[in-house]
Amino acid sequence: MSDVNSSPAAEIPDKPNGKTLASLWNGTANVCGVLGLVIGVAWTFPSEIWEAYFSSQVKMEEGVKEAIVQMASVYKEFALSQGANLNDQARFMLNSIAIVQISYHLDKISKYPDEIFARSSYFENLALAGLAYQVQRYDDALRFNKSAIIAANREKIEPLEAYTGIANATTGRDGASAIQEARESYKLALRAGFKRQKTGRADYAMAPLSVMIDASLTELKIGSWECGNTLAGLVELQLTKPEMKTVAMAQTALSVFKSIKATITPVAGRSAFACDYFSSLN
């Protein structure tokens, strides 16, 4: 029997070539599986490629932030123009220009992988989702809201706005056929709203109401007329309490809510719904 110690030591090349890498993989596949391949590739992968990869990640993250700034600027200019004394044709042109400019930036960043948006902050994703929704890019809005939830979990934030955004984008894209899916998202948003309210922060006091307003209007438009009115009654009851009459934000919300609600008319043939938005809170 030969002495194993008498065998010459195996020489490990500084940088294996393709044949050596194949040999390395063949020899480790049965033992280490994918790990052997990862080690082999990492051993031979040029450092310049790794540097380029990480550099591209940084550039994409910076690209997200720059896109938000640019799109927000466009939207702000458009919003300010609505108060100007313009005719319908001028307003239409400004609206078209804003949509084109915002869509241009969305086209650029929509090519980025999901991990880039998951690493962005909760509010950065909300900004992207809101802008995408405004120009009816509902798939983009859904994507950014889902990334916002990932960010919210990391940042320890109850993602009320993201769940509401998912509900609104889903019905915006699919209409009445998505009402049940939207309801589930509204329920999650409502739960998040009550969790925020329980913290006692003054700016979270109306968190559940903001969800109920959205859910109410959606039910009235494409869901259950009865459920929509039930939620609307609860909203108006809360916002007309004596202590709310001196809160400017509450009264503004009530005025806008009533004006939108007044434009909605019932549609025959809608399916019944138990209106169980609060059952999941027990």
C-alpha positions in Angstrom: 0.0 0.0 0.0 1.4 3.4 -1.0 2.1 6.0 1.6 -0.2 9.0 1.1 2.4 11.3 2.6 4.9 10.4 -0.1 2.7 11.8 -2.8 3.7 15.2 -4.1 1.5 18.1 -2.9 -1.2 19.1 -5.3 -0.4 22.5 -6.9 -3.2 25.0 -6.8 -3.0 27.6 -9.6 -3.2 31.3 -8.8 -6.0 31.7 -11.3 -7.6 28.6 -12.8 -8.4 28.6 -16.5 -11.6 27.3 -18.0 -10.5 23.7 -17.9 -9.4 24.0 -14.3 -12.7 25.5 -13.4 -14.6 22.7 -15.1 -12.4 20.2 -13.2 -13.1 22.0 -9.9 -16.8 21.9 -10.6 -16.8 18.3 -11.6 -14.9 17.4 -8.5 -17.1 19.3 -6.0 -20.5 19.0 -7.6 -21.4 15.7 -5.8 -20.2 17.0 -2.5 -21.0 20.7 -2.3 -23.6 21.2 -5.0 -24.1 24.9 -5.9 -21.6 26.0 -3.3 -18.7 24.5 -5.3 -19.9 26.4 -8.4 -20.1 29.7 -6.4 -16.6 29.2 -5.1 -15.2 28.3 -8.5 -16.8 31.3 -10.2 -15.8 33.7 -7.4 -12.2 32.5 -7.8 -12.0 33.2 -11.5 -14.4 36.2 -11.8 -12.5 39.3 -12.8 -12.5 41.9 -10.0 -13.4 44.6 -12.5 -16.7 42.8 -13.2 -17.6 42.9 -9.5 -16.7 46.5 -9.2 -18.8 47.3 -12.3 -21.7 45.4 -10.7 -21.6 47.3 -7.4 -21.1 50.6 -9.3 -24.2 49.9 -11.3 -26.2 49.2 -8.2 -25.2 52.6 -6.7 -26.0 54.4 -10.0 -29.5 52.8 -10.1 -30.2 53.8 -6.5 -29.1 57.3 -7.3 -31.3 57.2 -10.4 -34.3 56.4 -8.3 -33.8 59.4 -6.2 -33.1 61.7 -9.2 -36.3 60.4 -10.9 -38.4 61.2 -7.8 -37.0 64.8 -7.8 -37.6 65.3 -11.5 -41.1 63.8 -11.5 -42.2 65.6 -8.4 -41.1 68.9 -9.9 -43.1 68.2 -13.0 -46.2 67.3 -11.0 -45.8 70.4 -8.8 -45.7 72.6 -11.8 -48.7 70.9 -13.3 -50.7 71.2 -10.0 -49.8 74.9 -9.7 -51.0 75.5 -13.2 -54.5 74.2 -12.4 -55.1 77.3 -10.4 -54.2 79.6 -13.3 -56.8 81.2 -15.6 -56.4 78.8 -18.5 -58.8 77.5 -21.1 -59.5 73.8 -21.5 -57.1 73.4 -24.4 -54.2 74.8 -22.4 -55.0 72.6 -19.5 -55.2 69.6 -21.7 -51.8 70.4 -23.2 -50.2 70.9 -19.8 -51.7 67.6 -18.6 -50.3 65.8 -21.7 -46.8 67.3 -21.2 -46.8 66.3 -17.5 -47.8 62.7 -18.4 -45.1 62.4 -21.0 -42.4 63.8 -18.7 -43.4 61.6 -15.8 -43.7 58.5 -18.0 -40.3 59.2 -19.5 -38.7 58.9 -16.0 -40.8 55.9 -15.1 -39.6 54.2 -18.3 -36.0 54.7 -17.3 -36.3 53.3 -13.7 -38.8 50.6 -14.5 -36.0 48.6 -16.0 -34.2 48.4 -12.6 -34.4 45.1 -10.7 -36.8 44.8 -7.8 -34.0 44.8 -5.3 -33.1 48.4 -6.0 -36.6 49.6 -5.0 -36.7 47.2 -2.0 -33.5 49.0 -0.8 -35.1 52.4 -1.3 -37.0 54.0 1.6 -40.7 53.6 2.4 -41.5 57.2 1.4 -39.4 57.0 -1.8 -41.4 54.1 -2.9 -44.6 55.8 -2.0 -43.6 58.8 -4.0 -42.9 56.6 -7.0 -46.2 54.7 -6.6 -48.2 57.9 -6.3 -46.7 59.5 -9.4 -47.2 56.2 -11.3 -50.8 56.1 -10.2 -51.4 59.7 -11.3 -50.4 58.9 -14.9 -52.3 55.6 -14.8 -49.2 53.4 -14.8 -51.0 50.9 -12.5 -48.6 48.0 -12.8 -45.7 50.3 -11.8 -47.8 51.7 -8.9 -48.4 48.1 -7.7 -44.7 47.3 -8.0 -43.6 50.4 -6.0 -46.2 49.9 -3.3 -45.1 46.3 -2.8 -41.5 47.5 -2.5 -42.8 50.1 0.0 -44.1 47.3 2.2 -40.7 45.6 2.2 -39.1 48.9 3.2 -41.8 49.5 5.8 -41.0 46.2 7.5 -37.3 47.2 7.6 -38.1 50.6 8.9 -40.7 49.5 11.4 -43.5 51.5 9.8 -47.1 50.4 9.5 -47.6 50.5 5.7 -51.1 52.0 5.6 -50.4 54.1 2.5 -48.9 51.2 0.6 -51.9 48.8 1.2 -54.3 51.6 0.3 -52.2 52.3 -2.8 -52.3 48.6 -3.8 -56.1 48.6 -3.5 -56.5 51.7 -5.6 -54.0 50.6 -8.3 -55.7 47.2 -8.5 -59.1 48.7 -9.1 -57.6 51.3 -11.4 -56.2 48.7 -13.6 -58.9 45.9 -13.4 -62.0 47.8 -12.4 -64.9 46.1 -10.6 -63.5 42.7 -11.2 -60.8 43.4 -8.7 -63.1 44.7 -5.9 -62.6 41.6 -3.7 -58.8 41.9 -4.0 -59.0 45.6 -3.2 -61.1 44.9 -0.1 -58.4 42.6 1.3 -55.8 45.4 0.9 -58.1 47.9 2.5 -58.6 45.6 5.5 -54.8 45.4 5.9 -54.6 49.2 5.6 -57.3 49.6 8.2 -55.5 47.4 10.6 -52.3 49.3 10.0 -54.2 52.6 10.6 -55.5 51.5 14.0 -52.0 50.3 15.0 -50.8 53.8 14.1 -53.6 55.4 16.0 -52.8 53.4 19.2 -49.4 55.0 19.3 -51.0 58.2 20.5 -49.2 60.4 17.9 -51.3 63.4 16.9 -50.5 63.0 13.2 -51.8 59.4 13.4 -55.1 60.3 14.9 -57.0 60.2 11.6 -55.1 57.2 10.2 -58.1 54.7 10.2 -60.4 57.4 8.7 -58.2 58.0 5.7 -58.6 54.3 4.8 -62.3 54.3 5.4 -62.7 57.3 3.1 -60.9 55.5 0.2 -62.7 52.2 0.9 -66.1 54.0 1.0 -65.6 55.7 -2.3 -64.4 52.6 -4.0 -67.4 50.6 -2.7 -69.8 53.3 -3.9 -68.2 53.5 -7.3 -67.6 49.8 -8.2 -68.5 47.7 -5.1 -71.4 47.5 -2.8 -73.6 50.6 -2.6 -74.9 49.6 0.8 -71.4 49.0 2.2 -70.1 52.2 0.7 -72.9 54.2 2.4 -72.3 52.3 5.7 -68.6 53.3 5.6 -69.5 56.9 4.5 -71.8 57.2 7.5 -69.1 56.2 9.8 -66.7 58.7 8.2 -69.1 61.6 8.4 -70.0 60.7 12.0 -66.4 60.9 13.1 -65.6 64.1 11.2 -68.7 66.0 12.5 -68.0 65.3 16.2 -67.7 68.6 18.2 -64.0 68.1 18.8 -63.4 67.7 15.0 -65.1 70.9 14.0 -62.1 73.0 14.9 -59.6 70.8 13.1 -59.0 72.3 9.7 -57.6 69.1 8.2 -60.6 67.1 9.3 -63.1 69.7 7.9 -61.2 69.9 4.6 -61.2 66.1 4.3 -65.0 66.1 5.1 -65.7 68.7 2.4 -63.7 66.9 -0.3 -65.2 63.6 0.7 -68.8 64.9 0.4 -68.1 66.6 -2.9 -66.7 63.4 -4.5 -69.5 61.2 -2.9 -72.1 63.5 -4.4 -70.9 62.7 -7.9 -71.4 59.0 -7.6 -74.7 57.4 -8.5 -75.8 53.8 -7.8 -75.5 51.1 -10.5 -78.0 48.3 -10.7 -76.9 44.6 -10.6 -74.1 44.8 -8.1 -73.4 41.8 -5.9 -74.1 41.9 -2.2 -71.3 42.3 0.3 -71.3 41.7 4.1 -69.2 44.9 4.6 -66.9 43.1 7.1 -64.1 45.6 7.1 -63.8 45.5 10.8 -64.1 41.8 11.4 -60.3 41.2 10.9 -59.6 43.7 13.7 -61.0 41.5 16.5 
